[in-house]
Amino acid sequence: MQEENNHSTDKSEPPIEAKNGAAQSEIPASPWIRASHLPQLFCSWDLAYRCVQSGWLKPVVQGKRRTIYRFADVLSCMRRIEAGEMPHPRGNIKCPA
């Protein structure tokens, strides 16, 4: 009999598994995060934008069509938000001191 593909020689990393068992291919297992993935991680484009504008999140690479952030920096922003701290709001709204 002919042996089918041997998966033990496959050196690619498996995709991230979701809670329901479905594979998520949108967010790779990497120390780098693209700007397009930020809304998925923060559950809000506005919150991700406010973190960047407040200086909490700075790009590692910023080019014409690509912006990349460190995943560790994204997690530190999330920890600050979970602790009750919020980035500055957008527009001319004043933050209470």
Helices and strands as residue ranges (DSSP letters): G 7-9, E 16-17, E 23-24, E 32-34, G 35-37, H 38-42, H 45-53, E 61-62, E 67-70, H 71-82
